[in-house]
Amino acid sequence: MADSKPKLLIVEDDLGLQKQLKWSYENFHVMCASNREEAINLLRSEEPDVVTLDLGLPPDPDGVSEGFKALDEMLKLKPDTKIIVASGHGARESAMKAISAGAWDFYQKPVDIDELHLIVKRAFHVRELELQNEKSMMAPVDGELLLGSIITAAPEMLKIARTIERVASTGVSVLLLGASGTGKELLARGLHDSSDRRDKPFVAINCGAIPENLLESELFGHEKGAFTGAVKTTEGKIELADGGTLFLDEVGDIPLPLQVKLLRFLQERVIERIGGRKGIPVDVRVVCATHQNLNKMIADQTFRDDLFYRLAEITVNIPPLNERTGDAVLLAKHFLNRFAKEMNPGVKGFSAAALTAIDQWDWPGNVRELENRIKRAVIMTEGKFVTAEDLEFTDDDEDLLLNLKAAREQADRRAIKRAISRTEGNISNAAKLLGISRPTLYDLLKQYELQV
Ligand SMILES: Nc1ncnc2c1ncn2[C@@H]1O[C@H](COP(=O)(O)OP(=O)(O)OP(=O)(O)O)[C@@H](O)[C@H]1O
């Protein structure tokens, strides 16, 4: 009968110990090998996820050469196998060497069955997380792709996408309101791509990034010789968008005199280049965005209300990333997938702690911040899994944690990590430093998915 229990391979030449170990693992499908050859055969045929490996195997039972050969061969055959090596008393050096050769963990002989049990269970647990992570990385995100390129599963965003789709083929002007990095430009492009103007240009201009004295020429263009430096006639963004969509980002930054000129264009649909004498008819759909409060600007008379009504026939409020349930993690996986493919193919996913941190972070810079953090982490990480440290969440951000439980967890994690690094990975001493028992420390390591 097929056994669906996780598979554990015990490589041990002491048959008495082999039997004793076999009996102690009821929850796993245990198989045993007494030498390297048997071990490799079982690895090939059974593909166990976790292996415990005694380094002292025949024909070199008192040395470590045969054990290291077995370790190397197994990792070459199946690199994701979690191999836990046993080292003789005082053989810390070979244990370290094994870790640097790719072993997952080590334990010291004589065997403490309970301790080994915890190490084995943790290895299975991590392997399972890796598998889940890999599976979700492979899953296509198309189901969550809206308007061609917007990734979301949050009901608020689904509603926005539906609104945009619905207004896309009408001619109405759309104003997108949202903080920086929330995806305003992406939505504007989505609107263009869903409209019947999709085969014509989509032209974006960030009105806040262009000095006031150049903005008019950027928008309306200029004739040769219109001003010093105007060496040739240049079309403005409005003209370049003819037939298509013009995206005016940070529209609240347009100075008042230019607001008048823009309003005139929207009424008459004709532009005049700077220094030009003839009107040029232009057919564009205008989509605007801003992070500013235009109603307040209207009250302060820094934004014209007649222009506002022209630009904002429909207003869409885009929520910040931290108000879109589940989206931070969804987007993080998407970006990791993309950047890993482009820049660091060895990266397979996030550690569980990193995912928790992503979920809890406030994301003041919204999707742009998320994208940048993930990109940096994928480039910098040294392992297969991006950790919370790789993402550079700093200490001052504690107050952004979700609740007291999360704050306690973070404090626990820090104290445990510190104790472990101070005792150079010695669990017994780390437990003493922390004033807890060794099994409690193992439980915590498991609970927080920390690696020694
Ligand atoms: N839902 C999303 N799915 C995938 N990528 C996204 C999403 N939202 C934003 N992005 C990406 O995040 C980055 C920032 O988005 P975008 O430039 O559209 O934001 P914005 O609100 O226009 O920012 P700003 O106001 O600062 O100009 C872009 O690289 C964009 O592709």
The ligand as an SDF file (V2000), in Angstrom:
LIG
                    3D

 31 33  0  0  0  0  0  0  0  0999 V2000
   -1.4310   46.6280   -8.7760 N   0  0  0  0  0  0  0  0  0  0  0  0
   -0.2160   46.6170   -9.3230 C   0  0  0  0  0  0  0  0  0  0  0  0
    0.2440   45.5100   -9.9330 N   0  0  0  0  0  0  0  0  0  0  0  0
    1.4790   45.4710  -10.4510 C   0  0  0  0  0  0  0  0  0  0  0  0
    2.3380   46.4910  -10.4250 N   0  0  0  0  0  0  0  0  0  0  0  0
    1.9420   47.6270   -9.8510 C   0  0  0  0  0  0  0  0  0  0  0  0
    0.6370   47.7620   -9.2760 C   0  0  0  0  0  0  0  0  0  0  0  0
    0.5040   49.0080   -8.7970 N   0  0  0  0  0  0  0  0  0  0  0  0
    1.6710   49.6270   -9.0360 C   0  0  0  0  0  0  0  0  0  0  0  0
    2.5400   48.8180   -9.6930 N   0  0  0  0  0  0  0  0  0  0  0  0
    3.9290   49.1460  -10.0650 C   0  0  0  0  0  0  0  0  0  0  0  0
    4.4100   50.0330   -9.0570 O   0  0  0  0  0  0  0  0  0  0  0  0
    5.1510   51.0990   -9.6030 C   0  0  0  0  0  0  0  0  0  0  0  0
    4.4730   52.4100   -9.2580 C   0  0  0  0  0  0  0  0  0  0  0  0
    3.2240   52.5060   -9.9300 O   0  0  0  0  0  0  0  0  0  0  0  0
    2.7260   53.8490  -10.6770 P   0  0  0  0  0  0  0  0  0  0  0  0
    3.8780   54.5660  -11.3100 O   0  0  0  0  0  0  0  0  0  0  0  0
    1.5940   53.4670  -11.5420 O   0  0  0  0  0  0  0  0  0  0  0  0
    2.2290   54.6500   -9.3870 O   0  0  0  0  0  0  0  0  0  0  0  0
    1.7370   56.1480   -9.2960 P   0  0  0  0  0  0  0  0  0  0  0  0
    0.6010   56.1410   -8.3510 O   0  0  0  0  0  0  0  0  0  0  0  0
    1.5160   56.6890  -10.6800 O   0  0  0  0  0  0  0  0  0  0  0  0
    2.9910   56.8510   -8.6100 O   0  0  0  0  0  0  0  0  0  0  0  0
    3.3600   58.4330   -8.5960 P   0  0  0  0  0  0  0  0  0  0  0  0
    2.1740   59.1570   -8.0730 O   0  0  0  0  0  0  0  0  0  0  0  0
    4.5090   58.4590   -7.6540 O   0  0  0  0  0  0  0  0  0  0  0  0
    3.7140   58.7620   -9.9980 O   0  0  0  0  0  0  0  0  0  0  0  0
    5.2140   50.8370  -11.0930 C   0  0  0  0  0  0  0  0  0  0  0  0
    6.4130   50.1550  -11.3940 O   0  0  0  0  0  0  0  0  0  0  0  0
    4.0080   49.9480  -11.3580 C   0  0  0  0  0  0  0  0  0  0  0  0
    4.2330   49.1170  -12.4730 O   0  0  0  0  0  0  0  0  0  0  0  0
  1  2  1  0
  2  3  1  0
  2  7  2  0
  3  4  2  0
  4  5  1  0
  5  6  2  0
  6  7  1  0
  6 10  1  0
  7  8  1  0
  8  9  2  0
  9 10  1  0
 10 11  1  0
 11 12  1  0
 11 30  1  0
 12 13  1  0
 13 14  1  0
 13 28  1  0
 14 15  1  0
 15 16  1  0
 16 17  2  0
 16 18  1  0
 16 19  1  0
 19 20  1  0
 20 21  2  0
 20 22  1  0
 20 23  1  0
 23 24  1  0
 24 25  2  0
 24 26  1  0
 24 27  1  0
 28 29  1  0
 28 30  1  0
 30 31  1  0
M  END
$$$$
